[in-house]
């Protein structure tokens, strides 16, 4: 299994409920600085009690990390030529790698880590720097983009995904837009100028802050 577009799945759920779905033709902010990675001082892995996804930042880019939890019975291990347990590690599940495991009753419980690069490498998402502490992570889908705000403060990270009210008028200030209606859904792709973009407040297009801490 592989995680595909974890952060995009999270943010897309906000606007799929509306009869009008907005995205952007280009990365944000307009004329903004594009970056391969965040500043070195922010490198590390960040975890949150609000989500099962961790985020890792390093010189290679940005990664989303998730875990799938599973179990295997002692009987299966005894009768199998593939699986074995030694010193608290389970062998045979993940090729040559061993996994930490814990025996509870008749079952060994373990977790498999999945790590996907969402900025850098072959990823099509784009990271743009707003200032020394804040970045916009532009998630790409079919050539269009939706923004998420990443704000660093000390050992803390907050993430706010793209969202808006069902009957919002905040995008009316943007003159360059294209529309495509499919069934009852009207898809609107926006192309704001720098001046139009600056007229839109961040809190008008973002949801609740997800708070992370460097571990």
C-alpha positions as CSV (number, residue, x, y, z in Angstrom):
1,X,0.0,0.0,0.0
2,X,1.0,3.6,-0.5
3,X,-0.2,6.9,0.7
4,X,-1.3,9.0,-2.2
5,X,-1.9,12.7,-1.7
6,X,-2.6,12.5,2.0
7,X,-2.7,16.2,2.6
8,X,-4.8,16.8,-0.5
9,X,-7.4,14.3,0.7
10,X,-7.7,16.2,3.9
11,X,-8.2,19.6,2.3
12,X,-10.5,18.4,-0.5
13,X,-13.1,17.1,1.9
14,X,-13.8,20.7,2.9
15,X,-15.0,22.0,-0.4
16,X,-16.5,18.9,-2.0
17,X,-19.7,19.6,0.0
18,X,-20.4,22.8,-1.8
19,X,-22.2,23.2,-5.1
20,X,-19.3,25.4,-6.2
21,X,-15.7,24.0,-6.1
22,X,-12.8,26.4,-6.3
23,X,-9.2,25.8,-7.1
24,X,-6.4,27.8,-8.7
25,X,-4.8,27.8,-12.1
26,X,-1.3,28.6,-10.8
27,X,0.6,28.2,-7.5
28,X,0.2,30.7,-4.8
29,X,1.0,33.4,-4.0
30,X,1.2,34.9,-7.5
31,X,4.8,35.8,-8.4
32,X,5.8,34.0,-5.1
33,X,9.2,32.4,-4.4
34,X,9.2,28.7,-5.0
35,X,11.3,26.5,-2.7
36,X,12.6,23.0,-2.7
37,X,12.6,22.8,1.1
38,X,11.9,24.8,4.2
39,X,14.7,26.6,6.1
40,X,17.2,24.2,7.8
41,X,16.1,25.4,11.2
42,X,12.7,23.8,10.7
43,X,14.1,20.4,9.6
44,X,12.6,17.5,11.6
45,X,9.6,15.3,12.0
46,X,6.4,16.9,13.4
47,X,3.5,14.9,15.1
48,X,0.0,15.9,16.3
49,X,-2.7,14.5,18.5
50,X,-5.2,15.8,15.9
51,X,-4.2,13.6,13.0
52,X,-2.5,10.2,12.4
53,X,-0.2,11.8,9.8
54,X,3.3,13.0,10.7
55,X,5.2,15.5,8.5
56,X,9.0,15.4,7.9
57,X,11.0,18.3,6.5
58,X,14.6,17.9,5.3
59,X,16.9,19.0,2.5
60,X,15.1,16.6,0.1
61,X,11.7,18.3,0.6
62,X,8.6,17.4,2.5
63,X,7.3,13.9,3.4
64,X,4.0,12.6,4.8
65,X,4.3,9.6,7.2
66,X,1.6,7.3,8.3
67,X,1.3,4.0,10.0
68,X,-0.9,1.0,9.3
69,X,-1.5,-1.2,12.4
70,X,-1.9,-4.9,12.2
71,X,-1.5,-8.1,14.1
72,X,-0.5,-11.7,13.5
73,X,-1.2,-14.8,15.7
74,X,1.4,-16.8,17.5
75,X,-0.1,-19.9,15.7
76,X,0.5,-18.4,12.3
77,X,4.1,-17.7,13.2
78,X,4.6,-21.2,14.6
79,X,3.3,-22.8,11.4
80,X,4.9,-20.4,8.9
81,X,8.3,-20.7,7.2
82,X,8.1,-17.0,6.4
83,X,7.5,-15.3,9.7
84,X,9.5,-15.3,12.9
85,X,9.9,-13.3,16.1
86,X,13.2,-12.6,17.9
87,X,13.9,-10.1,20.7
88,X,10.7,-8.2,20.2
89,X,11.1,-7.9,16.4
90,X,8.9,-9.5,13.7
91,X,10.6,-10.8,10.6
92,X,9.0,-11.7,7.2
93,X,6.3,-9.1,6.9
94,X,8.3,-6.4,5.1
95,X,10.9,-8.2,3.1
96,X,14.3,-8.1,4.7
97,X,13.3,-5.5,7.3
98,X,12.2,-6.4,10.8
99,X,9.4,-4.6,12.6
100,X,9.1,-3.9,16.4
101,X,6.2,-5.9,17.8
102,X,4.4,-6.5,21.1
103,X,2.8,-9.7,22.2
104,X,-0.7,-9.3,23.7
105,X,-2.4,-12.6,24.4
106,X,-2.1,-14.8,21.4
107,X,-1.3,-12.0,18.9
108,X,1.7,-10.0,18.0
109,X,0.8,-6.4,17.2
110,X,3.0,-4.3,14.9
111,X,2.9,-1.2,12.7
112,X,4.0,-0.6,9.1
113,X,5.3,2.8,8.2
114,X,4.4,4.4,4.9
115,X,6.3,7.5,3.8
116,X,5.5,9.6,0.7
117,X,7.4,12.5,-0.6
118,X,4.9,15.4,-1.2
119,X,7.4,18.1,-2.1
120,X,10.6,17.3,-4.1
121,X,11.5,14.2,-6.0
122,X,8.8,13.3,-8.5
123,X,6.0,15.1,-6.5
124,X,4.1,17.7,-8.5
125,X,3.1,19.8,-5.4
126,X,4.9,23.1,-5.1
127,X,6.2,24.8,-1.9
128,X,6.2,28.6,-1.9
129,X,7.7,30.8,0.8
130,X,5.6,33.7,2.2
131,X,8.1,34.9,4.8
132,X,10.6,33.5,7.3
133,X,8.1,31.4,9.2
134,X,5.2,30.7,6.7
135,X,5.0,28.7,3.5
136,X,2.1,27.8,1.2
137,X,2.0,24.1,0.1
138,X,0.3,24.1,-3.3
139,X,-1.3,20.7,-3.8
140,X,-1.5,19.8,-7.5
141,X,-4.4,17.9,-9.0
142,X,-5.0,17.7,-12.8
143,X,-2.9,20.8,-13.4
144,X,-4.8,22.9,-10.8
145,X,-3.8,23.8,-7.2
146,X,-5.2,24.2,-3.7
147,X,-3.2,25.9,-1.0
148,X,-2.4,24.8,2.6
149,X,-0.6,27.2,5.0
150,X,2.4,25.9,7.0
151,X,3.5,28.1,9.9
152,X,6.5,27.4,12.0
153,X,7.1,28.8,15.5
154,X,10.0,27.3,17.5
155,X,9.4,23.6,17.7
156,X,5.8,23.9,16.7
157,X,4.1,23.7,13.3
158,X,0.5,24.7,12.4
159,X,-1.2,23.6,9.2
160,X,-4.4,25.2,7.8
161,X,-6.0,23.6,4.7
162,X,-8.0,25.4,2.0
163,X,-11.7,25.8,2.7
164,X,-14.5,28.4,2.4
165,X,-18.2,28.9,3.2
166,X,-20.7,27.4,0.8
167,X,-22.1,30.8,-0.4
168,X,-18.8,32.7,-0.2
169,X,-18.3,35.8,-2.2
170,X,-14.6,36.3,-1.3
171,X,-13.4,35.2,-4.7
172,X,-15.6,37.8,-6.5
173,X,-12.7,40.2,-6.5
174,X,-10.8,37.8,-8.9
175,X,-11.6,38.8,-12.5
176,X,-9.8,36.0,-14.4
177,X,-11.6,32.7,-13.8
178,X,-12.9,29.8,-15.8
179,X,-15.9,27.6,-15.1
180,X,-16.9,24.1,-15.9
181,X,-20.2,22.6,-14.8
182,X,-20.6,18.8,-14.4
183,X,-24.0,17.7,-13.2
184,X,-24.9,19.9,-10.2
185,X,-21.3,20.9,-9.4
186,X,-19.8,24.1,-10.8
187,X,-16.0,23.9,-10.9
188,X,-14.3,27.4,-10.8
189,X,-10.6,27.8,-11.5
190,X,-9.2,31.1,-10.3
191,X,-6.2,33.1,-11.7
192,X,-5.7,36.0,-9.3
193,X,-3.2,38.8,-9.8
194,X,-0.8,39.6,-7.0
195,X,-3.0,42.6,-6.0
196,X,-6.2,40.5,-6.0
197,X,-4.6,37.8,-4.0
198,X,-3.3,40.3,-1.4
199,X,-6.9,41.4,-0.9
200,X,-8.0,38.0,0.3
201,X,-7.4,37.4,4.0
202,X,-5.8,34.0,5.0
203,X,-8.4,33.3,7.6
204,X,-11.1,33.6,4.9
205,X,-9.9,30.6,3.0
206,X,-8.4,28.3,5.6
207,X,-9.9,26.0,8.2
208,X,-9.1,25.0,11.8
209,X,-5.4,25.0,12.7
210,X,-3.8,21.5,13.0
211,X,-1.1,21.8,15.6
212,X,2.1,19.8,15.4
213,X,5.2,19.5,17.6
214,X,8.7,18.5,16.6
215,X,9.7,15.2,18.1
